[in-house]
Amino acid sequence: MPLAYVVLKSGHAIQLTNLHFSCTYGGLLEGVPTEDVNTSIIEGLTASAGRDFPNRPVHVVPPAREYPDEQPSRSRGRVEFMPRVACVGTFEADAVGPDADPVWDRSWLTVVWFQEEASLDGIKDALADLAWGELARDMTL
């Protein structure tokens, strides 16, 4: 039984089968986040998702970024914040390929995204524009 159903703007209905929330800056021990720190966080989440779900493609929804300071520091770069909650979810849906078997094949995708609250409510907005047909991979059950 799925954790949630999401209908994308394209009309494609997908099912959330696994979800992990974490604090975006939970591992930041000192300093403030910069573009380099945020890039490292995104790359780490993407690599981890690929290891956890090795047969599924991974897609990152580009996060919103805020810049509270006008000027970058001389040594570390400009302060840059992403939303507070990092999310990794696995989704499945009907197969998308023209040669797929409608009974035995399903499409799968792991998605990394960021949102302000650890809530299922934010998922539909965060993934509304997801191009499922282009990103997901069909696999036989």
DSSP file with accessible surface (Angstrom, degrees, kcal/mol):
  #  RESIDUE AA STRUCTURE BP1 BP2  ACC     N-H-->O    O-->H-N    N-H-->O    O-->H-N    TCO  KAPPA ALPHA  PHI   PSI    X-CA   Y-CA   Z-CA
    1    1 A M              0   0  226      0, 0.0     2,-0.0     0, 0.0     0, 0.0   0.000 360.0 360.0 360.0 127.7    0.0    0.0    0.0
    2    2 A P        -     0   0   24      0, 0.0    15,-0.2     0, 0.0     3,-0.1  -0.288 360.0-132.6 -68.6 156.1    1.5    3.4   -1.0
    3    3 A L  S    S-     0   0  101     13,-2.8     2,-0.3     1,-0.3    14,-0.1   0.815  85.5 -11.5 -73.6 -33.7    2.2    6.1    1.5
    4    4 A A  E     -A   16   0A  23     12,-0.9    12,-2.9     2,-0.0     2,-0.4  -0.983  59.8-128.7-162.1 158.2    0.6    8.7   -0.8
    5    5 A Y  E     -A   15   0A 139     -2,-0.3     2,-0.4    10,-0.2    10,-0.2  -0.937  22.6-168.6-111.6 139.2   -0.8    9.3   -4.3
    6    6 A V  E     -A   14   0A   2      8,-2.7     8,-3.1    -2,-0.4     2,-0.6  -0.997  10.5-157.0-130.3 129.0    0.3   12.3   -6.3
    7    7 A V  E     -A   13   0A 102     -2,-0.4     6,-0.2     6,-0.2     5,-0.1  -0.935  20.9-145.3-104.6 117.1   -1.3   13.4   -9.5
    8    8 A L    >   -     0   0    4      4,-2.7     3,-2.5    -2,-0.6   121,-0.2  -0.329  27.4-104.6 -75.9 163.8    1.2   15.5  -11.5
    9    9 A K  T 3  S+     0   0  156    119,-2.5   120,-0.1     1,-0.3    -1,-0.1   0.818 122.7  62.4 -57.8 -28.8    0.2   18.5  -13.7
   10   10 A S  T 3  S-     0   0   89    118,-0.5    -1,-0.3   120,-0.3     3,-0.1   0.609 119.7-112.5 -70.5 -12.4    0.7   16.2  -16.7
   11   11 A G  S <  S+     0   0   52     -3,-2.5     2,-0.3     1,-0.3    -2,-0.1   0.297  71.9 140.3  95.4  -8.8   -2.1   14.0  -15.3
   12   12 A H        -     0   0   50     -5,-0.1    -4,-2.7     1,-0.0     2,-0.5  -0.523  45.3-142.9 -70.4 129.6    0.2   11.1  -14.6
   13   13 A A  E     -A    7   0A  59     -2,-0.3    81,-0.5    -6,-0.2     2,-0.3  -0.843  22.5-177.7 -97.3 125.0   -0.7    9.4  -11.2
   14   14 A I  E     -A    6   0A   0     -8,-3.1    -8,-2.7    -2,-0.5     2,-0.5  -0.869  17.9-136.8-122.1 157.3    2.3    8.2   -9.2
   15   15 A Q  E     -AB   5  92A  51     77,-3.1    77,-2.1    -2,-0.3     2,-0.6  -0.954  11.9-135.8-118.0 130.4    2.5    6.4   -5.9
   16   16 A L  E     +AB   4  91A   0    -12,-2.9   -13,-2.8    -2,-0.5   -12,-0.9  -0.736  29.8 167.6 -82.2 120.2    5.0    7.2   -3.1
   17   17 A T  E     +     0   0A  48     73,-2.9     2,-0.3    -2,-0.6    74,-0.2   0.593  64.2  18.9-110.8 -16.4    6.4    3.9   -1.8
   18   18 A N  E     - B   0  90A  68     72,-1.2    72,-2.2     2,-0.0     2,-0.4  -0.970  63.0-175.9-154.3 140.1    9.3    5.1    0.4
   19   19 A L  E     - B   0  89A  40     -2,-0.3     2,-0.4    70,-0.2    70,-0.2  -0.996   6.2-174.7-145.4 134.0   10.1    8.5    2.0
   20   20 A H  E     - B   0  88A 105     68,-2.3    68,-2.1    -2,-0.4     2,-0.4  -0.990   6.8-167.8-129.1 123.0   13.1    9.8    4.0
   21   21 A F  E     + B   0  87A  65     -2,-0.4     2,-0.3    66,-0.2    66,-0.2  -0.872  13.8 167.0-102.9 142.7   13.1   13.3    5.6
   22   22 A S  E     - B   0  86A  40     64,-2.1    64,-3.2    -2,-0.4     2,-0.4  -0.982  44.1 -94.4-148.4 159.0   16.3   14.8    7.0
   23   23 A C  E >   - B   0  85A  86     -2,-0.3     3,-1.8    62,-0.2     4,-0.3  -0.594  32.9-138.0 -72.9 125.0   17.4   18.2    8.1
   24   24 A T  T 3  S+     0   0    8     60,-2.6     3,-0.3    -2,-0.4    -1,-0.2   0.898 102.3  29.6 -52.4 -43.6   19.1   19.9    5.2
   25   25 A Y  T >  S+     0   0   42     59,-0.3     3,-1.4     1,-0.2    -1,-0.3   0.066  82.2 121.5-108.3  27.1   21.9   21.3    7.4
   26   26 A G  T <  S+     0   0   57     -3,-1.8    -1,-0.2     1,-0.3    -2,-0.1   0.796  79.3  44.1 -60.7 -29.0   21.9   18.6   10.0
   27   27 A G  T 3  S+     0   0   70     -3,-0.3     2,-0.9    -4,-0.3    -1,-0.3   0.431  82.3 111.0 -96.9   2.0   25.6   17.8    9.3
   28   28 A L    <   +     0   0   59     -3,-1.4     3,-0.1     1,-0.2    -3,-0.1  -0.662  41.9 179.2 -81.1 106.5   26.8   21.4    9.1
   29   29 A L        -     0   0  165     -2,-0.9     2,-0.3     1,-0.2    -1,-0.2   0.804  60.8  -1.0 -83.2 -32.0   28.9   21.7   12.3
   30   30 A E  S    S+     0   0  160      2,-0.0    -1,-0.2     0, 0.0     2,-0.1  -0.988 102.9  27.0-153.3 162.0   30.1   25.2   11.9
   31   31 A G  S    S-     0   0   65     -2,-0.3    -3,-0.0    -3,-0.1     0, 0.0  -0.358  83.3 -70.1  83.7-164.9   29.9   28.2    9.6
   32   32 A V        -     0   0   79     -2,-0.1     2,-0.1    49,-0.0     5,-0.1  -0.895  50.4 -92.0-128.2 155.5   27.0   29.0    7.2
   33   33 A P        +     0   0    4      0, 0.0    47,-2.4     0, 0.0     2,-0.2  -0.446  43.2 178.6 -72.1 142.4   25.9   27.3    4.0
   34   34 A T  B  >  -F   79   0B  12     45,-0.3     4,-2.8    -2,-0.1     5,-0.3  -0.747  48.8 -87.7-127.0 178.0   27.3   28.5    0.7
   35   35 A E  H  > S+     0   0  120     43,-0.7     4,-2.7    -2,-0.2     5,-0.2   0.918 129.1  50.3 -56.4 -43.0   26.8   27.4   -2.9
   36   36 A D  H  > S+     0   0  122     40,-0.3     4,-2.2     2,-0.2    -1,-0.2   0.911 111.0  48.3 -63.4 -42.4   29.6   24.9   -2.5
   37   37 A V  H  > S+     0   0   43      2,-0.2     4,-2.3     1,-0.2    -2,-0.2   0.941 113.6  47.4 -62.7 -46.2   28.1   23.5    0.7
   38   38 A N  H  X S+     0   0    0     -4,-2.8     4,-2.5     2,-0.2     5,-0.2   0.904 110.1  51.9 -64.6 -40.3   24.7   23.2   -0.9
   39   39 A T  H  X S+     0   0   48     -4,-2.7     4,-2.7    -5,-0.3    -1,-0.2   0.924 110.0  50.3 -61.0 -41.4   26.1   21.5   -4.0
   40   40 A S  H  X S+     0   0   74     -4,-2.2     4,-2.5    -5,-0.2    -2,-0.2   0.898 109.4  50.9 -64.0 -40.7   27.8   19.0   -1.7
   41   41 A I  H  X S+     0   0   38     -4,-2.3     4,-2.5     2,-0.2     5,-0.2   0.942 112.4  46.2 -61.7 -46.8   24.6   18.3    0.2
   42   42 A I  H  X S+     0   0   22     -4,-2.5     4,-2.5     1,-0.2    -2,-0.2   0.930 113.3  48.9 -63.6 -44.6   22.7   17.7   -3.1
   43   43 A E  H  X S+     0   0  126     -4,-2.7     4,-2.6    -5,-0.2    -1,-0.2   0.899 111.2  50.7 -62.8 -39.5   25.4   15.5   -4.5
   44   44 A G  H  X S+     0   0   40     -4,-2.5     4,-2.5     2,-0.2    -2,-0.2   0.918 111.4  47.0 -64.4 -44.2   25.6   13.5   -1.3
   45   45 A L  H  X S+     0   0   29     -4,-2.5     4,-2.5     2,-0.2    -2,-0.2   0.905 113.1  49.8 -63.8 -40.2   21.8   12.9   -1.2
   46   46 A T  H  X S+     0   0   42     -4,-2.5     4,-2.1    -5,-0.2    -2,-0.2   0.932 112.4  46.5 -65.1 -44.7   21.8   11.9   -4.9
   47   47 A A  H  X S+     0   0   47     -4,-2.6     4,-2.0     2,-0.2    -2,-0.2   0.920 113.1  49.7 -64.2 -43.2   24.7    9.4   -4.4
   48   48 A S  H  X S+     0   0   42     -4,-2.5     4,-2.7     1,-0.2    -2,-0.2   0.917 110.2  50.1 -62.2 -43.9   23.0    8.0   -1.3
   49   49 A A  H  X S+     0   0    1     -4,-2.5     4,-2.2     1,-0.2    -1,-0.2   0.897 108.9  53.0 -62.3 -38.5   19.7    7.6   -3.1
   50   50 A G  H  < S+     0   0   27     -4,-2.1    -1,-0.2     1,-0.2    -2,-0.2   0.874 112.2  44.7 -65.3 -36.4   21.5    5.8   -6.0
   51   51 A R  H  < S+     0   0  167     -4,-2.0    -2,-0.2     1,-0.2    -1,-0.2   0.888 114.4  48.5 -72.6 -40.4   23.1    3.4   -3.5
   52   52 A D  H  < S+     0   0  102     -4,-2.7    -2,-0.2     1,-0.3    -1,-0.2   0.830 127.9  24.3 -69.0 -33.2   19.9    2.8   -1.6
   53   53 A F  S >< S+     0   0   39     -4,-2.2     3,-1.8    -5,-0.2    -1,-0.3  -0.618  75.4 171.1-131.3  72.1   17.8    2.2   -4.8
   54   54 A P  T 3  S+     0   0   93      0, 0.0    -1,-0.1     0, 0.0    -2,-0.1   0.701  72.2  51.7 -66.4 -21.1   20.4    1.0   -7.4
   55   55 A N  T 3  S+     0   0  112     -4,-0.1    53,-0.1     2,-0.1    -5,-0.1   0.371  98.2  78.7 -96.7   6.6   18.1    0.0  -10.2
   56   56 A R  S <  S-     0   0   55     -3,-1.8    53,-0.1    -6,-0.2    -3,-0.1  -0.918  81.6-116.8-116.8 140.4   16.1    3.2  -10.2
   57   57 A P        -     0   0   27      0, 0.0    53,-2.6     0, 0.0     2,-0.4  -0.355  27.7-137.6 -67.6 154.2   17.1    6.5  -11.8
   58   58 A V  E     -c  110   0A  45     51,-0.2     2,-0.4    78,-0.1    53,-0.2  -0.965  18.1-172.1-117.5 132.1   17.5    9.5   -9.5
   59   59 A H  E     -c  111   0A  53     51,-2.5    53,-2.7    -2,-0.4     2,-0.5  -0.975  11.2-149.9-123.6 137.5   16.2   12.9  -10.2
   60   60 A V  E     -c  112   0A  35     -2,-0.4    53,-0.2    51,-0.2    51,-0.0  -0.929   9.0-145.4-107.1 124.0   16.9   16.1   -8.3
   61   61 A V        -     0   0   32     51,-2.9    53,-0.2    -2,-0.5    66,-0.0  -0.801  36.4-111.6 -81.4 118.3   14.2   18.8   -8.2
   62   62 A P        -     0   0  106      0, 0.0     2,-0.1     0, 0.0    52,-0.1  -0.320  36.8-129.6 -56.4 127.1   16.3   22.0   -8.1
   63   63 A P        -     0   0   18      0, 0.0     2,-0.1     0, 0.0    52,-0.1  -0.415  17.2-104.7 -78.7 155.3   15.8   23.6   -4.7
   64   64 A A        -     0   0   69     50,-0.2     2,-0.4    -2,-0.1    51,-0.0  -0.479  38.9-154.2 -67.4 147.4   14.8   27.2   -4.1
   65   65 A R        -     0   0   75     17,-0.2     2,-0.4    -2,-0.1    17,-0.2  -0.993   7.1-159.6-131.6 136.6   17.8   29.2   -2.8
   66   66 A E  B     -G   81   0C 128     15,-2.8    15,-2.8    -2,-0.4    -2,-0.0  -0.919   4.8-158.3-116.8 145.2   17.8   32.3   -0.7
   67   67 A Y        +     0   0   90     -2,-0.4    13,-0.2    13,-0.2    -2,-0.0  -0.859  12.6 175.6-124.4  93.3   20.7   34.9   -0.4
   68   68 A P        +     0   0   75      0, 0.0     2,-0.4     0, 0.0    -1,-0.1   0.762  66.7  61.5 -72.8 -23.5   20.4   36.9    2.9
   69   69 A D        -     0   0   81     10,-0.4    10,-0.0     1,-0.1     9,-0.0  -0.854  67.2-152.2-106.6 140.5   23.7   38.7    2.4
   70   70 A E  S    S+     0   0  152     -2,-0.4    -1,-0.1     1,-0.1     8,-0.1   0.877  81.2  49.5 -73.6 -38.9   24.4   41.0   -0.6
   71   71 A Q  S    S-     0   0  151      6,-0.1     8,-0.3     7,-0.0     2,-0.1  -0.837  81.4-125.0-108.8 139.1   28.1   40.5   -0.6
   72   72 A P        -     0   0   70      0, 0.0     6,-0.3     0, 0.0     2,-0.1  -0.448  33.8-107.7 -72.8 151.3   30.1   37.2   -0.6
   73   73 A S  B  >  -H   77   0D  59      4,-1.5     4,-0.9     1,-0.1     5,-0.0  -0.410  27.7-117.1 -71.9 159.2   32.7   36.8    2.2
   74   74 A R  T  4 S+     0   0  256      1,-0.2    -1,-0.1     2,-0.1     4,-0.1   0.838 107.0  29.9 -68.3 -30.2   36.2   37.0    1.0
   75   75 A S  T  4 S+     0   0  101      2,-0.1    -1,-0.2     1,-0.1    -2,-0.0   0.785 128.4  27.0-103.6 -29.2   37.1   33.4    2.0
   76   76 A R  T  4 S-     0   0  178      1,-0.3   -40,-0.3   -40,-0.0    -2,-0.1   0.536  95.4-120.8-117.3 -10.8   34.0   31.3    1.7
   77   77 A G  B  <  -H   73   0D  30     -4,-0.9    -4,-1.5   -43,-0.1    -1,-0.3  -0.359  53.8 -25.4  96.4-176.7   31.6   32.8   -0.9
   78   78 A R        -     0   0  103     -6,-0.3   -43,-0.7    -2,-0.1     2,-0.2  -0.463  65.4-110.6 -77.1 138.2   28.1   34.0   -0.6
   79   79 A V  B     -F   34   0B  18     -8,-0.3   -10,-0.4    -2,-0.2     2,-0.4  -0.488  42.0-179.8 -67.8 133.0   25.7   32.7    2.1
   80   80 A E        -     0   0    3    -47,-2.4     2,-0.4    -2,-0.2   -13,-0.2  -0.986  10.6-162.4-142.6 125.4   23.0   30.6    0.4
   81   81 A F  B     -G   66   0C  78    -15,-2.8   -15,-2.8    -2,-0.4     3,-0.1  -0.904   1.7-166.3-112.2 140.5   20.1   28.8    2.1
   82   82 A M        -     0   0   10     -2,-0.4   -17,-0.2   -17,-0.2   -57,-0.1  -0.670  48.1 -66.5-107.8 169.3   17.9   26.0    0.8
   83   83 A P        -     0   0   13      0, 0.0    -1,-0.2     0, 0.0    33,-0.2  -0.180  50.8-113.5 -55.4 155.3   14.6   24.9    2.4
   84   84 A R  S    S+     0   0  133     30,-0.1   -60,-2.6   -60,-0.1     2,-0.5   0.675  93.2  61.8 -69.7 -23.6   15.0   23.2    5.8
   85   85 A V  E     -BD  23 115A  15     30,-2.5    30,-2.3   -62,-0.2     2,-0.4  -0.928  64.2-155.4-117.2 123.4   14.0   19.7    4.9
   86   86 A A  E     -BD  22 114A   2    -64,-3.2   -64,-2.1    -2,-0.5     2,-0.4  -0.806  18.9-164.2 -91.5 133.6   15.7   17.4    2.5
   87   87 A C  E     -BD  21 113A   0     26,-3.2    26,-2.3    -2,-0.4     2,-0.4  -0.960  16.9-175.7-124.8 137.1   13.5   14.7    1.1
   88   88 A V  E     +BD  20 112A  13    -68,-2.1   -68,-2.3    -2,-0.4     2,-0.4  -0.988  18.1 171.5-129.5 119.8   14.2   11.5   -0.8
   89   89 A G  E     -BD  19 111A   0     22,-2.7    22,-3.2    -2,-0.4     2,-0.4  -0.960  25.4-144.4-129.8 146.9   11.3    9.5   -2.1
   90   90 A T  E     -BD  18 110A   1    -72,-2.2   -73,-2.9    -2,-0.4   -72,-1.2  -0.922  23.8-173.0-108.4 139.0   10.8    6.5   -4.3
   91   91 A F  E     -BD  16 109A   0     18,-2.8    18,-2.1    -2,-0.4     2,-0.3  -0.929   9.6-170.0-130.0 152.8    7.8    6.5   -6.6
   92   92 A E  E     +BD  15 108A  32    -77,-2.1   -77,-3.1    -2,-0.3     2,-0.3  -0.953  12.6 157.4-139.1 159.8    6.2    4.0   -8.9
   93   93 A A  E     - D   0 107A   2     14,-2.0    14,-2.8    -2,-0.3   -79,-0.1  -0.928  50.8 -48.8-161.3-178.9    3.4    4.2  -11.5
   94   94 A D  E    S- D   0 106A 114    -81,-0.5    12,-0.2    -2,-0.3    -1,-0.0  -0.274  75.6 -86.2 -58.6 151.5    2.1    2.5  -14.6
   95   95 A A        -     0   0   27     10,-0.7    -1,-0.1     6,-0.2    12,-0.1  -0.246  35.3-161.4 -60.6 148.8    4.7    1.7  -17.2
   96   96 A V        +     0   0   50     -3,-0.1    -1,-0.1    10,-0.1    -2,-0.1   0.622  55.5  98.4-108.7 -18.9    5.5    4.5  -19.6
   97   97 A G  S >  S-     0   0   26      1,-0.1     3,-1.3     4,-0.1    -2,-0.0  -0.409  73.7-128.3 -75.4 148.9    7.2    2.8  -22.5
   98   98 A P  T 3  S+     0   0  131      0, 0.0    -1,-0.1     0, 0.0    -3,-0.0   0.775 109.5  47.0 -67.2 -23.9    5.3    1.8  -25.6
   99   99 A D  T 3  S+     0   0  159      2,-0.1     2,-0.1     0, 0.0    -2,-0.0   0.329  86.3 123.2 -98.7   6.8    6.6   -1.8  -25.4
  100  100 A A    <   -     0   0   24     -3,-1.3    40,-0.0     1,-0.1     3,-0.0  -0.368  66.7-120.1 -72.2 147.0    5.8   -2.3  -21.7
  101  101 A D     >  -     0   0   69      1,-0.1     4,-2.5    -2,-0.1    -6,-0.2  -0.784  17.4-147.3 -84.0 119.0    3.6   -5.0  -20.5
  102  102 A P  T  4 S+     0   0  120      0, 0.0    -1,-0.1     0, 0.0    -7,-0.1   0.704  94.8  43.8 -65.4 -17.2    0.6   -3.3  -18.7
  103  103 A V  T  4 S+     0   0  104      1,-0.0    -3,-0.0     3,-0.0    -2,-0.0   0.882 125.8  25.3 -91.3 -44.1    0.3   -6.2  -16.3
  104  104 A W  T  4 S+     0   0  150     36,-0.1    37,-3.4    37,-0.0     2,-0.3   0.638 106.2  77.9-100.9 -16.5    3.9   -7.0  -15.3
  105  105 A D  E  <  +E  140   0A  23     -4,-2.5   -10,-0.7    35,-0.2     2,-0.3  -0.760  48.5 174.8-102.8 144.1    5.8   -3.7  -15.9
  106  106 A R  E     -ED 139  94A  33     33,-2.6    33,-3.0    -2,-0.3     2,-0.4  -0.938  27.8-122.6-134.4 157.8    5.8   -0.6  -13.7
  107  107 A S  E     -ED 138  93A   0    -14,-2.8   -14,-2.0    -2,-0.3     2,-0.3  -0.844  29.3-168.2-104.1 145.9    7.8    2.7  -13.9
  108  108 A W  E     +ED 137  92A  28     29,-2.1    29,-2.3    -2,-0.4     2,-0.3  -0.965  12.5 169.1-135.4 148.5   10.0    3.7  -11.1
  109  109 A L  E     - D   0  91A   1    -18,-2.1   -18,-2.8    -2,-0.3     2,-0.5  -0.954  22.9-146.1-159.2 136.9   11.9    6.9  -10.0
  110  110 A T  E     -cD  58  90A   0    -53,-2.6   -51,-2.5    -2,-0.3     2,-0.4  -0.916  24.9-162.9-101.4 133.3   13.7    8.1   -7.0
  111  111 A V  E     -cD  59  89A   0    -22,-3.2   -22,-2.7    -2,-0.5     2,-0.5  -0.958  13.1-160.2-124.3 136.1   13.4   11.8   -6.4
  112  112 A V  E     +cD  60  88A   0    -53,-2.7   -51,-2.9    -2,-0.4     2,-0.3  -0.955  29.4 149.0-109.2 129.0   15.4   14.2   -4.2
  113  113 A W  E     - D   0  87A   1    -26,-2.3   -26,-3.2    -2,-0.5     2,-0.4  -0.944  34.9-128.3-150.8 172.7   13.7   17.5   -3.3
  114  114 A F  E     + D   0  86A  17     -2,-0.3     2,-0.3   -28,-0.2   -28,-0.2  -0.963  24.5 169.1-129.3 144.0   13.6   20.1   -0.6
  115  115 A Q  E     - D   0  85A  17    -30,-2.3   -30,-2.5    -2,-0.4   -33,-0.0  -0.951  40.6-115.7-148.5 166.5   10.7   21.7    1.3
  116  116 A E  S    S+     0   0   86     -2,-0.3     2,-0.3   -32,-0.2   -30,-0.1   0.781  94.5  39.0 -78.2 -28.3   10.2   23.9    4.4
  117  117 A E  S    S-     0   0  116      2,-0.1     2,-1.7   -32,-0.1     5,-0.2  -0.933  79.8-119.1-126.0 148.9    8.2   21.4    6.5
  118  118 A A  S    S+     0   0   65     -2,-0.3     2,-0.3     3,-0.1   -97,-0.1  -0.637  73.6 120.6 -82.6  83.3    8.5   17.6    7.1
  119  119 A S  S >  S-     0   0   34     -2,-1.7     3,-0.8     1,-0.1     4,-0.3  -0.999  71.9-131.2-149.1 146.7    5.0   17.0    5.8
  120  120 A L  T >> S+     0   0   81     -2,-0.3     3,-1.2     1,-0.2     4,-0.6   0.743 101.3  76.1 -68.3 -21.6    3.3   15.0    3.1
  121  121 A D  H 3> S+     0   0  137      1,-0.2     4,-0.6     2,-0.2     3,-0.3   0.828  90.1  54.1 -60.2 -33.1    1.4   18.1    2.2
  122  122 A G  H <> S+     0   0   21     -3,-0.8     4,-2.4     1,-0.2    -1,-0.2   0.657  89.3  78.3 -78.0 -13.7    4.5   19.7    0.4
  123  123 A I  H <> S+     0   0    2     -3,-1.2     4,-2.3    -4,-0.3    -1,-0.2   0.931  89.2  52.3 -64.7 -44.8    5.1   16.7   -1.9
  124  124 A K  H  X S+     0   0  122     -4,-0.6     4,-0.7    -3,-0.3    -1,-0.2   0.913 114.3  42.8 -61.6 -41.0    2.3   17.6   -4.4
  125  125 A D  H >< S+     0   0  138     -4,-0.6     3,-0.6     1,-0.2     4,-0.3   0.916 113.9  51.4 -69.5 -42.0    3.6   21.1   -4.9
  126  126 A A  H 3< S+     0   0   32     -4,-2.4     3,-0.2     1,-0.2    -2,-0.2   0.843 121.2  32.0 -65.0 -32.4    7.2   20.1   -5.0
  127  127 A L  H >< S+     0   0    1     -4,-2.3     3,-2.3    -5,-0.2    -1,-0.2   0.369  82.3 110.9-108.9   5.5    6.7   17.5   -7.6
  128  128 A A  T << S+     0   0   17     -4,-0.7  -119,-2.5    -3,-0.6  -118,-0.5   0.823  84.6  42.3 -52.4 -37.5    3.8   18.9   -9.7
  129  129 A D  T 3  S+     0   0  123     -4,-0.3    -1,-0.3    -3,-0.2    -2,-0.1   0.307  80.2 139.6 -95.4   9.3    6.0   19.6  -12.7
  130  130 A L    <   -     0   0   11     -3,-2.3     2,-1.7     1,-0.1  -120,-0.3  -0.309  52.5-138.0 -58.5 127.4    7.9   16.3  -12.7
  131  131 A A    >>  +     0   0   37      1,-0.2     4,-1.9     2,-0.1     3,-1.1  -0.552  32.1 172.1 -87.7  73.4    8.3   15.0  -16.2
  132  132 A W  H 3> S+     0   0    2     -2,-1.7     4,-2.6     1,-0.3    -1,-0.2   0.885  70.3  56.0 -53.9 -47.1    7.6   11.4  -15.2
  133  133 A G  H 34 S+     0   0   51      1,-0.2    -1,-0.3    -3,-0.2    -2,-0.1   0.801 114.9  39.3 -60.6 -27.4    7.5   10.0  -18.8
  134  134 A E  H <4 S+     0   0  171     -3,-1.1    -1,-0.2     1,-0.1    -2,-0.2   0.760 123.8  36.8 -90.7 -28.1   11.0   11.3  -19.5
  135  135 A L  H  < S+     0   0   52     -4,-1.9    -2,-0.2    -3,-0.1    -3,-0.2   0.790  96.1  83.6 -99.4 -33.9   12.6   10.5  -16.1
  136  136 A A     <  -     0   0   15     -4,-2.6     2,-0.4    -5,-0.3   -27,-0.2  -0.315  64.8-139.1 -76.0 157.9   11.2    7.2  -14.9
  137  137 A R  E     -E  108   0A 119    -29,-2.3   -29,-2.1   -80,-0.1     2,-0.3  -0.966  13.1-129.1-119.0 133.3   12.4    3.8  -15.9
  138  138 A D  E     +E  107   0A  45     -2,-0.4     2,-0.3   -31,-0.2   -31,-0.3  -0.578  31.3 175.4 -77.5 140.1   10.2    0.8  -16.7
  139  139 A M  E     -E  106   0A  48    -33,-3.0   -33,-2.6    -2,-0.3     2,-0.3  -0.991  31.1-114.5-143.9 149.6   11.0   -2.4  -14.9
  140  140 A T  E      E  105   0A 101     -2,-0.3   -35,-0.2   -35,-0.2   -36,-0.1  -0.650 360.0 360.0 -84.1 135.6    9.3   -5.8  -14.8
  141  141 A L              0   0  120    -37,-3.4    -1,-0.1    -2,-0.3   -37,-0.0  -0.272 360.0 360.0 -67.3 360.0    7.9   -6.9  -11.5
